[in-house]
Amino acid sequence: KVSRIGCDFLHDEIGSTDTMHKLRHWCGTNLYNNTLDLRLTQELLGHADPKTTAGYAAYNAAGAAAAVLSLTPRRTP
């Protein structure tokens, strides 16, 4: 099983206590955070449903605050 071989390598050769699943989640989370592209992340992770991928796109309070502050008020003539 590929997962077992990968975990054995992580544990025995690298000394990590992580699993292949944790590594996949780390990759997906960082991919989304670096691109902010949910569709790209979905495709690269092989998810059929974007709801599954949404778990990798954690709410970012600093990003939300910056987005609100970037809004320009409308001026009325």
Secondary structure, 3 states (H helix, E strand, C coil): CHHHHHHHHHHHHHCCCCCHHHHHHHHHHHHHHHHCCHHHHHHHHCCCCHHHHHCCCCCCHHHHHHHHHCCCCCCCC
